[in-house]
Amino acid sequence: MIMIDVLVPPLDEAFDVETDESVFLEEFVFKLKRIIESIRNVSFGRRDSMLFSINKAEFVKNDQSFKAQGITNGERMVLV
């Protein structure tokens, strides 16, 4: 398990999220959006979203896991 910090610019909020490092980013982003929608009563719609790694200064690949991309505890990400 790893803990990452996810910034969500439209909400001007950051969320500390614990996740399994072997989960694929596509699944993680989908679930994260649903959780945020339910707790903040907002809708992201059906548009695709990606995570941008602030530490690596690049978008992470949705078809790979956190571990495969070298993402570790404390990583700061932006949901775009």
Residue, then its C-alpha position, 0 to 999 in steps of 0.5 A: m500500500i502507498m499513500i499519495d496526495v491527489l490535487v483536484p484543481p476544479l475543487d481547489e482541494a487535495f485528497d490523501v489517498e491510500t491505494d495498492e501499488s499494483v492497481f492500474l491507474e485507469e481503475f484507480v482514477f475511475k474509483l477516485k472520481r466516483i468517491i470524490e463525486s459522492i463526498r463532494n456532491v459534484s459530477f466529473g461527467r464522462r470525460d476521461s481523466m489522467l493523473f499528472s505526477i508533480n514529482k516526475a513532471e509527467f503524465v502517468k500511464n493509465d495502462q500501468s500500475f503505480k509500482a511499474q511507473g515507480i510511484t511511491n509513498g508521498e507522491r503528489m499527483v494532479l487529477v486532470 
